[in-house]
């Protein structure tokens, strides 16, 4: 379990979080999203211990031990780990630092990463896969995934996500992802958290969220509904509604459509830019 309590953090005079609270239970797969600059990646870095809060604390389950960071896997967008070393040396150094007797290099071999290549010479996708392999060798209890998989090709992205699916099927891994490709990960996500101005404005189970966000195509604005955002065309408009109540279906003059996760998040974010 991850508990964020009374968290405050700033970059200079720019306040990102003030008295921020969040609890993520063990084994949950959670998506954190929101517009650019809202603090998504900052929150992950705070959870990972890369940044330190100005106030407040981040607590982990006592079963993670005295130094919970040893049980955290952070797939960052920086990917600067061991970049001056050849791949073989990086793996050997990683094993010695963490006292590992073995290392599963199946992902490394599968993606044709050369052991004599320096890490900095690898493509972004290859470095991401190497980084993931190093992290998974520690059998983390918590995996934090930043936006990096946006930057890798579709094939390596599939391998990356398939590996996470395999781990989730074997053990209770807690995963927090930030604003990645929603289409690729929708089947993994259990909970969606939307940040706005350093606060949580939406915190829903994904199935509940899908039931509550709808698109209505109509000529006129539906009465008595909370419109997140709208798109206007010559002869009709698309209205994105949250929360939607099924009891209102018969009163609405228009067509009602279900949305996937990408469309739902776009509706919320579109409302912020409107």
C-alpha positions as CSV (number, residue, x, y, z in Angstrom):
1,X,0.0,0.0,0.0
2,X,1.1,3.6,-0.7
3,X,-0.1,6.4,1.5
4,X,0.5,10.0,0.6
5,X,-0.4,12.3,3.5
6,X,-0.3,16.1,3.7
7,X,2.1,16.3,0.7
8,X,3.3,19.7,-0.3
9,X,5.9,20.3,-3.0
10,X,7.1,23.3,-5.1
11,X,9.6,24.0,-7.9
12,X,10.9,27.3,-6.6
13,X,7.9,29.6,-6.4
14,X,5.7,27.3,-8.4
15,X,3.5,25.3,-6.1
16,X,2.7,21.8,-7.4
17,X,1.0,20.1,-4.5
18,X,-0.4,21.5,-1.2
19,X,-1.7,19.1,1.5
20,X,-2.2,16.4,-1.1
21,X,-3.6,13.0,0.0
22,X,-3.7,9.7,-1.9
23,X,-4.0,6.0,-0.9
24,X,-3.2,3.2,-3.4
25,X,-3.9,-0.3,-2.0
26,X,-1.7,-3.2,-2.5
27,X,-2.1,-4.9,-5.9
28,X,-4.0,-2.1,-7.6
29,X,-3.2,-0.9,-11.1
30,X,-3.7,2.9,-11.2
31,X,-3.6,5.5,-13.9
32,X,-2.7,9.1,-13.0
33,X,-3.6,11.6,-15.8
34,X,-4.3,15.3,-16.4
35,X,-3.1,18.1,-18.6
36,X,0.6,18.8,-19.2
37,X,2.4,20.4,-16.2
38,X,-0.2,19.3,-13.6
39,X,2.3,17.3,-11.6
40,X,1.9,13.7,-12.8
41,X,5.5,12.9,-13.3
42,X,6.4,14.9,-10.2
43,X,4.1,12.7,-8.1
44,X,5.9,9.6,-9.4
45,X,9.3,11.0,-8.6
46,X,8.1,11.8,-5.1
47,X,6.8,8.3,-4.7
48,X,10.1,6.9,-5.9
49,X,12.1,9.0,-3.6
50,X,13.9,10.9,-6.4
51,X,12.3,14.1,-5.1
52,X,11.7,15.0,-1.4
53,X,8.5,16.7,-0.3
54,X,8.5,20.1,1.3
55,X,6.0,18.9,3.8
56,X,4.1,15.7,4.4
57,X,5.1,12.1,3.9
58,X,4.8,9.1,1.7
59,X,4.4,5.8,3.5
60,X,4.7,2.3,2.2
61,X,3.5,-1.0,3.6
62,X,5.7,-2.1,6.5
63,X,6.2,-5.4,4.7
64,X,8.5,-3.6,2.3
65,X,11.1,-3.3,5.1
66,X,13.1,-0.4,6.5
67,X,14.1,0.8,3.0
68,X,11.0,0.4,0.8
69,X,12.9,2.0,-2.2
70,X,14.6,-1.4,-2.7
71,X,11.2,-2.8,-3.5
72,X,10.2,0.0,-5.8
73,X,10.7,-0.1,-9.6
74,X,10.7,3.3,-11.3
75,X,10.6,3.3,-15.1
76,X,11.5,7.0,-15.6
77,X,11.5,9.1,-18.7
78,X,15.1,10.0,-18.1
79,X,16.6,6.5,-18.7
80,X,20.1,7.7,-17.7
81,X,21.0,4.5,-15.7
82,X,24.5,3.1,-16.5
83,X,24.5,4.9,-19.9
84,X,28.3,5.1,-20.1
85,X,28.7,1.3,-19.6
86,X,28.5,-1.5,-22.1
87,X,25.3,-3.5,-21.6
88,X,27.1,-6.6,-20.2
89,X,29.0,-4.4,-17.7
90,X,25.8,-2.6,-16.7
91,X,24.1,-5.9,-16.0
92,X,27.1,-7.2,-14.0
93,X,27.3,-4.0,-12.0
94,X,23.6,-4.1,-11.3
95,X,23.9,-7.7,-10.1
96,X,26.8,-6.9,-7.7
97,X,25.1,-3.8,-6.3
98,X,21.9,-5.7,-5.4
99,X,23.5,-9.0,-4.6
100,X,21.8,-10.9,-7.4
101,X,23.0,-14.4,-8.2
102,X,21.2,-14.5,-11.6
103,X,19.6,-12.2,-14.2
104,X,16.8,-13.0,-16.6
105,X,18.1,-11.6,-19.9
106,X,15.3,-13.0,-22.1
107,X,13.9,-9.6,-22.8
108,X,17.3,-8.2,-23.7
109,X,18.0,-11.1,-26.1
110,X,14.5,-10.9,-27.6
111,X,15.0,-7.3,-28.5
112,X,18.4,-8.0,-30.0
113,X,20.3,-5.7,-27.6
114,X,24.1,-6.2,-28.1
115,X,26.0,-6.9,-24.9
116,X,29.0,-5.0,-26.2
117,X,26.9,-1.9,-27.0
118,X,27.1,1.0,-24.6
119,X,23.8,1.7,-23.0
120,X,23.7,5.3,-24.4
121,X,24.1,3.8,-28.0
122,X,20.8,1.9,-27.7
123,X,17.5,3.2,-29.1
124,X,15.0,4.7,-26.6
125,X,13.0,1.5,-26.9
126,X,15.9,-0.8,-26.3
127,X,17.0,1.3,-23.3
128,X,13.5,1.1,-21.9
129,X,13.4,-2.7,-22.2
130,X,16.9,-3.0,-20.6
131,X,15.8,-0.6,-17.8
132,X,12.6,-2.7,-17.3
133,X,14.7,-5.9,-17.2
134,X,17.0,-4.5,-14.5
135,X,14.1,-3.4,-12.4
136,X,12.2,-6.7,-12.7
137,X,15.3,-8.6,-11.6
138,X,14.7,-7.1,-8.1
139,X,11.1,-8.5,-8.0
140,X,9.6,-5.1,-7.0
141,X,6.4,-4.9,-5.1
142,X,5.6,-1.5,-6.6
143,X,6.1,-0.5,-10.2
144,X,6.0,3.2,-11.2
145,X,5.8,3.9,-14.9
146,X,6.3,7.4,-16.3
147,X,5.4,8.5,-19.8
148,X,8.4,6.9,-21.5
149,X,6.5,4.2,-23.4
150,X,5.0,7.0,-25.5
151,X,8.5,7.2,-27.0
152,X,9.0,3.6,-28.1
153,X,7.7,1.8,-31.1
154,X,4.5,-0.3,-31.2
155,X,6.4,-3.6,-31.1
156,X,8.6,-2.8,-28.1
157,X,5.6,-1.2,-26.3
158,X,3.7,-4.4,-26.7
159,X,6.6,-6.4,-25.3
160,X,6.8,-4.0,-22.4
161,X,3.1,-4.3,-21.5
162,X,3.0,-8.0,-22.0
163,X,5.8,-8.4,-19.5
164,X,3.7,-6.4,-16.9
165,X,0.7,-8.5,-17.7
166,X,2.7,-11.7,-17.0
167,X,3.9,-10.3,-13.7
168,X,0.4,-9.2,-12.7
169,X,-0.9,-12.7,-13.4
170,X,1.7,-14.2,-11.1
171,X,1.7,-11.9,-8.1
172,X,0.1,-8.8,-6.5
173,X,2.1,-6.1,-8.0
174,X,1.0,-2.5,-7.3
175,X,1.4,-0.4,-10.5
176,X,1.1,3.4,-10.9
177,X,1.2,4.6,-14.5
178,X,1.3,8.2,-15.7
179,X,-0.7,9.3,-18.8
180,X,0.6,6.6,-21.2
181,X,-1.1,5.3,-24.3
182,X,-4.6,4.7,-23.0
183,X,-5.6,2.3,-25.8
184,X,-2.7,0.0,-25.0
185,X,-3.2,-0.1,-21.3
186,X,-7.0,0.1,-20.9
187,X,-7.3,-3.6,-20.2
188,X,-4.9,-3.3,-17.3
189,X,-6.3,-0.3,-15.5
190,X,-8.5,-0.6,-12.4
191,X,-8.5,3.0,-11.2
192,X,-8.3,6.4,-12.9
193,X,-7.1,9.5,-11.0
194,X,-7.3,12.9,-12.8
195,X,-5.2,15.7,-11.4
196,X,-6.1,19.4,-11.7
197,X,-4.2,22.3,-10.0
198,X,-2.4,19.9,-7.7
199,X,-5.6,18.2,-6.5
200,X,-7.6,15.1,-7.4
201,X,-10.7,16.0,-9.3
202,X,-11.7,12.5,-10.5
203,X,-11.0,9.3,-8.6
204,X,-13.0,6.4,-10.1
205,X,-12.9,2.7,-10.7
206,X,-12.5,2.4,-14.4
207,X,-15.8,0.5,-15.0
208,X,-17.7,3.1,-12.8
209,X,-16.1,5.9,-14.8
210,X,-17.1,4.4,-18.1
211,X,-20.7,4.1,-16.8
212,X,-20.7,7.8,-15.7
213,X,-19.1,9.5,-18.8
214,X,-21.1,9.5,-22.0
215,X,-21.1,11.3,-25.4
216,X,-24.4,12.8,-26.5
217,X,-24.9,13.9,-30.1
218,X,-27.7,16.4,-30.4
219,X,-28.8,19.7,-32.0
220,X,-29.3,21.5,-28.7
221,X,-27.5,21.4,-25.4
222,X,-29.1,18.7,-23.1
223,X,-30.8,20.3,-20.1
224,X,-29.8,19.6,-16.5
225,X,-26.6,17.8,-17.4
226,X,-23.0,18.6,-16.4
227,X,-21.1,19.1,-19.7
228,X,-17.4,18.4,-19.5
229,X,-16.7,19.7,-23.0
230,X,-18.3,20.0,-26.4
231,X,-17.4,19.9,-30.1
232,X,-19.6,21.9,-32.4
233,X,-20.4,20.9,-36.0
234,X,-22.6,22.6,-38.6
235,X,-25.8,20.7,-37.8
236,X,-25.1,19.1,-34.4
237,X,-22.8,19.1,-31.4
238,X,-21.1,16.4,-29.4
239,X,-21.6,16.9,-25.6
240,X,-19.4,15.0,-23.1
241,X,-21.2,14.5,-19.9
242,X,-20.1,13.5,-16.3
243,X,-21.7,12.2,-14.2
244,X,-24.3,10.6,-16.4
245,X,-27.4,9.0,-14.8
246,X,-29.1,6.3,-16.8
247,X,-32.5,7.5,-15.4
248,X,-32.2,10.5,-17.7
249,X,-31.9,8.5,-21.0
250,X,-35.6,8.8,-21.9
251,X,-35.5,12.6,-21.4
252,X,-32.6,13.3,-23.7
253,X,-33.2,14.4,-27.2
254,X,-30.2,12.9,-28.9
255,X,-28.0,9.8,-29.3
256,X,-26.0,8.5,-26.4
257,X,-22.7,6.7,-26.8
258,X,-20.3,4.8,-24.5
259,X,-16.7,5.9,-24.6
260,X,-13.3,4.2,-24.2
261,X,-10.7,5.4,-21.8
262,X,-8.9,7.6,-24.3
263,X,-12.1,9.4,-25.2
264,X,-13.0,9.8,-21.5
265,X,-9.7,11.4,-20.6
266,X,-9.8,13.6,-23.7
267,X,-13.2,14.8,-22.6
268,X,-12.0,15.8,-19.2
269,X,-8.8,17.5,-20.5
270,X,-10.7,19.2,-23.3
271,X,-12.9,20.8,-20.7
272,X,-9.8,22.3,-19.0
273,X,-8.6,23.8,-22.3
274,X,-12.0,25.2,-23.3
